[in-house]
Amino acid sequence: MTNFIEEDMVRFETRYTKQPDGCWEFTGGIIPDGYGNFPTKDGNFRAHRFSYMIYKGELEEGKVIMHTCDNRKCVNPEHLKQGTQQENVLDCSAKNRMNTSHGEVHFL
């Protein structure tokens, strides 16, 4: 497991706000795909992955972190779970969140 510096973990806790729906919305930098980016001394991390690692532990190789709340900015560890990429895509499809439109079709 990456050995995060206490300073990074304390700083992370100042980078989200708790919402009435239970989500902890990341207030730091947001990258173009809508996920939070959290820089540490060990490198940059997606904010939800960093949250999972510090609150729940090691990430299994080949696993992704899925949002049960479907909020990309959420870093609440209770809303995060590990899964395969296939499970993530199936979850996305089941919830009609697949956006396969491109170009002008995207705006129709």
Secondary structure, DSSP 8 states (H G I E B T S, - for coil): -----HHHHHHHTTSEEE-TTS-EEE-SEE-TTS-EEEEETTEEEEHHHHHHHHHT----TT-EEEESS--TTB--GGGEEEE-HHHHHHHHHHTT------GGGGG-
